[in-house]
Amino acid sequence: MEKIEFIKNSIVTKEMLRNKLFCTFTTEEDLNQLIESINREYAVLYKKIFVLSSPDTNELLCTYNIEESDQQPRIIKNTILVHRKKETNTLYTINSLNALIMTLNNGVLDSRFPINWPDYKNCILLVQDNKFKKLNTEIKKIVNL
């Protein structure tokens, strides 16, 4: 199982933080500390953090929605902004969606290209080393803050 790597110290403006879904990667050992950090740094919508596991990596994925803020918060390391397709519980970044379309459409990026979302049920779509990557996920637990 490999560790997922992504850009750290990304600049995120407060405009990007209006009711956004974040995904923070962590280890089992650091999970409780991360949950405390999330609770301290953000006003988490619905007071819930979803902890996901994947057979494809040793890391855990914590997903949570944050409320809009007038102050620019500190972004917790190993955090990415994701989107969610509710019908299939698919998490994805914009870059991974573009990479998926190009993979399925012979290298052509077409925003109208239809995605068969059931093929990506219960997973997170990422880009790693400039390549599309799909990680299957399952809910490990739901943390109520």
SULRA-V219321 format. One record per run of one state. SS is the DSSP state (H for helix, E for strand, - for the rest). FROM is the first residue (numbers start at 1). LEN is the number of residues. If there is no record, write none. Layout:
BEGIN
SS&FROM&LEN + SS&FROM&LEN
END
This chain:
BEGIN
-&1&13 + H&14&4 + -&18&2 + E&20&7 + -&27&4 + H&31&11 + -&42&2 + E&44&1 + H&45&3 + E&48&6 + -&54&6 + E&60&7 + -&67&12 + E&79&7 + -&86&4 + E&90&3 + -&93&1 + H&94&11 + -&105&12 + H&117&4 + -&121&2 + E&123&6 + -&129&2 + E&131&6 + -&137&1 + E&138&7 + -&145&1
END
